Amino acid sequence: MHSPIRLAVLASAGGTTLQNLLDRIADGRLRAQVAIVVSNHADAFVLERVRRAGVPTAVVDRKESGTLETFSRRIFDHCRQAEVDLVCMAGFLQLIHVPDDFLGRVMNIHPALIPAFCGKGYYGHHVHEAVLAYGAKVSGCTVHFADNEYDHGPIIVQRTVPVLDDDTPDRLALRVFGQECEAYPEAIRLFAAGKLKVEGRRVRIVA
């Protein structure tokens, strides 16, 4: 049997997406190991959350890093040192430059159906507020391979939820997050099994 896939998780704030992955690893639903968590904020709660779980952490400050290239290099240096197979962005609110050796090995999850309600400025509740303001009838989440633009790389998994007439951003966010909790582990499992084939903008799931 193959060893569990080694993950690096990038997170900026509370780490609820990461906690979902840790819970599924703990109960056997996801065969993986979180090898390192990297945040761009030294006081992010996600760091305290994972330290209690015994997961190594690192902080890479965007401003202190100067250029985007330096910021990205420092992040991926930590990922290389931890010998990770896959990098999972989980509420990481910074653009990064994916180096050649990690192309096709960085995933992101977005709380809307890309290409709608995505890109710079569309994160957290801003997304759900925009969905409601536009009058959309469905929303959902998207797991995609990350490239060097916000919310842009090839789509791996999407899941939908209805937008209800009496929805608030909070209620819609909870419903979408419920689908995020299923979609991200599914995408990781498919990657670990070697079942994702990227053809241009399409990601095909192969037997």
C-alpha positions, 0 to 999 in steps of 0.5 A, a space after each residue: 500500500 502506498 504511503 499517505 500523500 503528504 500535504 502542505 496547507 497554506 492558510 491566512 486566518 482561522 483554518 476551518 478548511 484545514 480542520 476539515 482535512 485534519 478531521 477526515 484524516 483522523 477518522 480515516 476518510 482521507 488517507 493523507 498527512 499534513 506535513 506543514 502549515 504555512 501562513 502569511 500572518 504570525 497571529 493567525 488562529 490556524 497556527 494555534 489550531 495546528 500546533 495543538 495537533 503537532 503539525 509543523 508550521 511556518 510564517 512567511 510575511 508578504 510585506 517582509 518578503 518584498 517581491 512576489 517572487 521572494 514571497 513565493 520562493 520562501 513558501 515553496 522552500 518550506 514545502 520542499 523541505 517538508 517533502 510534500 506531494 501536494 500544496 493545498 491553499 485553504 483560505 490563503 488570501 495572497 497571490 503566489 507564483 507557482 514554480 515549475 516543480 510545483 506546477 500541477 501540484 497546487 490546489 485552491 478552493 473557492 466558495 463560488 462556481 468559477 468563473 462566476 464571482 471569482 478573482 481579486 477581491 472575491 473572498 470570504 463573505 464578499 463572495 456570498 454577498 455578491 452572489 445574493 446581490 446579483 440574484 443568482 439561483 445557484 452557488 457552490 464551490 470550486 476546487 481547481 489547480 492554482 496558477 499565477 492568477 487569482 481563481 484561474 487554473 483548471 477546474 477539478 471538482 465543483 459542487 452546487 447549492 441552491 440560493 434561497 429567497 431568504 438567504 443571508 451571506 451567513 446562511 449561504 456561506 454555511 451551505 457552501 462550506 458543507 459542500 467544500 468539506 466534501 469537494 476538497 477531500 475528493 479532489 485530494 483523493 483523486 490526485 493521490 490516486 493519479 486519476 487527474 489528467 490536465 488537458 489545457 483548461 480541462 481536468 479529466 478524471 481517468 480510471 
